[in-house]
Amino acid sequence: MSDPEKNKATAQAFYDVMFNQCRPAEAIDQYAGDTCFQHNLPFRRRRSESCSNSSRSGG
């Protein structure tokens, strides 16, 4: 099981390097893994489909 405080510190360090220090390549190299997962993709697809269906109905 992971330590929430360690996770919080890692996330804060990533955001500090990425945004405050404006060094995105270094932040990615140091903190990101080799694989990226978009966890909310199925939700976004359903939302997009329902939006496009509504606009096609003409109403």
N, CA, C and O atoms as a GROMACS GRO file, in nm:
protein
  236
    1MET      N    1   0.085  -0.119   0.000
    1MET     CA    2   0.000   0.000   0.000
    1MET      C    3   0.089   0.125   0.000
    1MET      O    4   0.193   0.128   0.065
    2SER      N    5   0.048   0.225  -0.072
    2SER     CA    6   0.129   0.345  -0.086
    2SER      C    7   0.100   0.445   0.027
    2SER      O    8  -0.006   0.443   0.089
    3ASP      N    9   0.195   0.530   0.049
    3ASP     CA   10   0.186   0.632   0.154
    3ASP      C   11   0.126   0.759   0.094
    3ASP      O   12   0.187   0.819   0.005
    4PRO      N   13   0.008   0.802   0.139
    4PRO     CA   14  -0.056   0.922   0.082
    4PRO      C   15   0.031   1.047   0.092
    4PRO      O   16   0.029   1.130   0.001
    5GLU      N   17   0.105   1.063   0.199
    5GLU     CA   18   0.191   1.181   0.212
    5GLU      C   19   0.306   1.179   0.113
    5GLU      O   20   0.344   1.284   0.060
    6LYS      N   21   0.360   1.061   0.086
    6LYS     CA   22   0.467   1.049  -0.014
    6LYS      C   23   0.411   1.080  -0.153
    6LYS      O   24   0.475   1.149  -0.232
    7ASN      N   25   0.292   1.028  -0.183
    7ASN     CA   26   0.227   1.056  -0.312
    7ASN      C   27   0.201   1.205  -0.329
    7ASN      O   28   0.222   1.261  -0.436
    8LYS      N   29   0.156   1.269  -0.222
    8LYS     CA   30   0.128   1.413  -0.226
    8LYS      C   31   0.256   1.492  -0.253
    8LYS      O   32   0.257   1.584  -0.334
    9ALA      N   33   0.364   1.455  -0.186
    9ALA     CA   34   0.491   1.524  -0.205
    9ALA      C   35   0.543   1.505  -0.347
    9ALA      O   36   0.597   1.598  -0.406
   10THR      N   37   0.527   1.384  -0.402
   10THR     CA   38   0.571   1.358  -0.538
   10THR      C   39   0.490   1.440  -0.638
   10THR      O   40   0.546   1.498  -0.731
   11ALA      N   41   0.359   1.445  -0.619
   11ALA     CA   42   0.273   1.524  -0.708
   11ALA      C   43   0.308   1.672  -0.701
   11ALA      O   44   0.314   1.740  -0.803
   12GLN      N   45   0.332   1.722  -0.581
   12GLN     CA   46   0.369   1.863  -0.565
   12GLN      C   47   0.503   1.892  -0.630
   12GLN      O   48   0.521   1.998  -0.691
   13ALA      N   49   0.597   1.801  -0.618
   13ALA     CA   50   0.728   1.820  -0.680
   13ALA      C   51   0.716   1.821  -0.833
   13ALA      O   52   0.779   1.902  -0.900
   14PHE      N   53   0.633   1.730  -0.887
   14PHE     CA   54   0.610   1.728  -1.031
   14PHE      C   55   0.553   1.861  -1.079
   14PHE      O   56   0.603   1.919  -1.175
   15TYR      N   57   0.448   1.908  -1.012
   15TYR     CA   58   0.386   2.035  -1.054
   15TYR      C   59   0.482   2.152  -1.038
   15TYR      O   60   0.479   2.246  -1.118
   16ASP      N   61   0.566   2.149  -0.936
   16ASP     CA   62   0.663   2.256  -0.917
   16ASP      C   63   0.760   2.264  -1.035
   16ASP      O   64   0.783   2.371  -1.091
   17VAL      N   65   0.816   2.148  -1.072
   17VAL     CA   66   0.911   2.147  -1.184
   17VAL      C   67   0.839   2.180  -1.314
   17VAL      O   68   0.889   2.258  -1.395
   18MET      N   69   0.722   2.120  -1.334
   18MET     CA   70   0.648   2.134  -1.460
   18MET      C   71   0.602   2.278  -1.483
   18MET      O   72   0.624   2.334  -1.591
   19PHE      N   73   0.540   2.337  -1.383
   19PHE     CA   74   0.476   2.468  -1.402
   19PHE      C   75   0.550   2.584  -1.338
   19PHE      O   76   0.571   2.687  -1.402
   20ASN      N   77   0.590   2.571  -1.214
   20ASN     CA   78   0.656   2.683  -1.145
   20ASN      C   79   0.795   2.710  -1.201
   20ASN      O   80   0.836   2.825  -1.216
   21GLN      N   81   0.869   2.601  -1.230
   21GLN     CA   82   1.004   2.616  -1.283
   21GLN      C   83   1.008   2.613  -1.436
   21GLN      O   84   1.114   2.632  -1.497
   22CYS      N   85   0.893   2.589  -1.498
   22CYS     CA   86   0.879   2.587  -1.645
   22CYS      C   87   0.980   2.493  -1.712
   22CYS      O   88   1.046   2.529  -1.809
   23ARG      N   89   0.991   2.371  -1.657
   23ARG     CA   90   1.081   2.271  -1.713
   23ARG      C   91   1.003   2.141  -1.738
   23ARG      O   92   1.027   2.040  -1.672
   24PRO      N   93   0.909   2.144  -1.834
   24PRO     CA   94   0.822   2.028  -1.855
   24PRO      C   95   0.896   1.901  -1.897
   24PRO      O   96   0.860   1.792  -1.852
   25ALA      N   97   0.995   1.911  -1.982
   25ALA     CA   98   1.067   1.791  -2.026
   25ALA      C   99   1.134   1.723  -1.908
   25ALA      O  100   1.132   1.600  -1.897
   26GLU      N  101   1.194   1.802  -1.820
   26GLU     CA  102   1.259   1.746  -1.702
   26GLU      C  103   1.156   1.682  -1.608
   26GLU      O  104   1.181   1.576  -1.551
   27ALA      N  105   1.041   1.746  -1.593
   27ALA     CA  106   0.936   1.692  -1.506
   27ALA      C  107   0.887   1.557  -1.558
   27ALA      O  108   0.868   1.464  -1.481
   28ILE      N  109   0.867   1.548  -1.689
   28ILE     CA  110   0.821   1.422  -1.748
   28ILE      C  111   0.928   1.315  -1.733
   28ILE      O  112   0.898   1.202  -1.694
   29ASP      N  113   1.052   1.350  -1.763
   29ASP     CA  114   1.161   1.253  -1.749
   29ASP      C  115   1.174   1.202  -1.607
   29ASP      O  116   1.199   1.083  -1.584
   30GLN      N  117   1.159   1.292  -1.511
   30GLN     CA  118   1.182   1.256  -1.372
   30GLN      C  119   1.062   1.188  -1.306
   30GLN      O  120   1.082   1.099  -1.223
   31TYR      N  121   0.939   1.226  -1.341
   31TYR     CA  122   0.823   1.180  -1.265
   31TYR      C  123   0.723   1.093  -1.342
   31TYR      O  124   0.647   1.018  -1.280
   32ALA      N  125   0.722   1.099  -1.474
   32ALA     CA  126   0.622   1.023  -1.551
   32ALA      C  127   0.677   0.885  -1.586
   32ALA      O  128   0.797   0.866  -1.602
   33GLY      N  129   0.586   0.791  -1.598
   33GLY     CA  130   0.624   0.656  -1.636
   33GLY      C  131   0.628   0.641  -1.787
   33GLY      O  132   0.605   0.736  -1.861
   34ASP      N  133   0.657   0.520  -1.832
   34ASP     CA  134   0.666   0.492  -1.975
   34ASP      C  135   0.529   0.481  -2.040
   34ASP      O  136   0.516   0.498  -2.161
   35THR      N  137   0.427   0.452  -1.961
   35THR     CA  138   0.292   0.431  -2.013
   35THR      C  139   0.198   0.534  -1.953
   35THR      O  140   0.205   0.564  -1.834
   36CYS      N  141   0.110   0.587  -2.037
   36CYS     CA  142   0.012   0.684  -1.991
   36CYS      C  143  -0.128   0.625  -2.009
   36CYS      O  144  -0.160   0.573  -2.116
   37PHE      N  145  -0.209   0.634  -1.905
   37PHE     CA  146  -0.346   0.586  -1.911
   37PHE      C  147  -0.441   0.704  -1.893
   37PHE      O  148  -0.426   0.781  -1.799
   38GLN      N  149  -0.536   0.717  -1.982
   38GLN     CA  150  -0.639   0.821  -1.968
   38GLN      C  151  -0.759   0.753  -1.904
   38GLN      O  152  -0.838   0.687  -1.972
   39HIS      N  153  -0.771   0.768  -1.772
   39HIS     CA  154  -0.871   0.694  -1.696
   39HIS      C  155  -1.014   0.739  -1.724
   39HIS      O  156  -1.106   0.661  -1.703
   40ASN      N  157  -1.034   0.860  -1.768
   40ASN     CA  158  -1.169   0.910  -1.790
   40ASN      C  159  -1.213   0.902  -1.935
   40ASN      O  160  -1.316   0.960  -1.971
   41LEU      N  161  -1.139   0.833  -2.019
   41LEU     CA  162  -1.171   0.827  -2.161
   41LEU      C  163  -1.310   0.770  -2.190
   41LEU      O  164  -1.382   0.829  -2.270
   42PRO      N  165  -1.351   0.658  -2.128
   42PRO     CA  166  -1.487   0.608  -2.157
   42PRO      C  167  -1.596   0.710  -2.122
   42PRO      O  168  -1.694   0.722  -2.195
   43PHE      N  169  -1.580   0.782  -2.013
   43PHE     CA  170  -1.677   0.885  -1.977
   43PHE      C  171  -1.680   0.995  -2.082
   43PHE      O  172  -1.788   1.041  -2.122
   44ARG      N  173  -1.564   1.037  -2.127
   44ARG     CA  174  -1.558   1.145  -2.225
   44ARG      C  175  -1.621   1.101  -2.357
   44ARG      O  176  -1.686   1.182  -2.423
   45ARG      N  177  -1.603   0.977  -2.395
   45ARG     CA  178  -1.665   0.930  -2.519
   45ARG      C  179  -1.816   0.933  -2.507
   45ARG      O  180  -1.885   0.980  -2.598
   46ARG      N  181  -1.869   0.882  -2.398
   46ARG     CA  182  -2.014   0.882  -2.380
   46ARG      C  183  -2.068   1.024  -2.382
   46ARG      O  184  -2.171   1.051  -2.443
   47ARG      N  185  -1.999   1.114  -2.314
   47ARG     CA  186  -2.044   1.252  -2.311
   47ARG      C  187  -2.042   1.314  -2.451
   47ARG      O  188  -2.136   1.382  -2.490
   48SER      N  189  -1.936   1.290  -2.526
   48SER     CA  190  -1.925   1.343  -2.662
   48SER      C  191  -2.036   1.288  -2.749
   48SER      O  192  -2.098   1.361  -2.826
   49GLU      N  193  -2.061   1.158  -2.738
   49GLU     CA  194  -2.165   1.097  -2.819
   49GLU      C  195  -2.301   1.157  -2.787
   49GLU      O  196  -2.379   1.185  -2.878
   50SER      N  197  -2.330   1.177  -2.659
   50SER     CA  198  -2.460   1.233  -2.624
   50SER      C  199  -2.471   1.378  -2.669
   50SER      O  200  -2.580   1.423  -2.708
   51CYS      N  201  -2.361   1.453  -2.666
   51CYS     CA  202  -2.363   1.591  -2.715
   51CYS      C  203  -2.388   1.594  -2.865
   51CYS      O  204  -2.466   1.675  -2.915
   52SER      N  205  -2.319   1.505  -2.937
   52SER     CA  206  -2.338   1.506  -3.083
   52SER      C  207  -2.477   1.456  -3.119
   52SER      O  208  -2.535   1.504  -3.216
   53ASN      N  209  -2.532   1.363  -3.043
   53ASN     CA  210  -2.668   1.316  -3.070
   53ASN      C  211  -2.768   1.428  -3.047
   53ASN      O  212  -2.864   1.441  -3.123
   54SER      N  213  -2.748   1.509  -2.943
   54SER     CA  214  -2.839   1.620  -2.915
   54SER      C  215  -2.834   1.724  -3.026
   54SER      O  216  -2.937   1.779  -3.064
   55SER      N  217  -2.714   1.751  -3.078
   55SER     CA  218  -2.704   1.854  -3.181
   55SER      C  219  -2.762   1.806  -3.313
   55SER      O  220  -2.806   1.887  -3.394
   56ARG      N  221  -2.763   1.676  -3.336
   56ARG     CA  222  -2.820   1.623  -3.460
   56ARG      C  223  -2.972   1.622  -3.458
   56ARG      O  224  -3.036   1.620  -3.563
   57SER      N  225  -3.031   1.625  -3.338
   57SER     CA  226  -3.176   1.617  -3.330
   57SER      C  227  -3.243   1.745  -3.375
   57SER      O  228  -3.364   1.749  -3.398
   58GLY      N  229  -3.163   1.851  -3.386
   58GLY     CA  230  -3.219   1.978  -3.433
   58GLY      C  231  -3.291   2.055  -3.325
   58GLY      O  232  -3.355   2.156  -3.353
   59GLY      N  233  -3.281   2.008  -3.202
   59GLY     CA  234  -3.355   2.076  -3.099
   59GLY      C  235  -3.270   2.127  -2.996
   59GLY      O  236  -3.318   2.188  -2.900
   0.00000   0.00000   0.00000
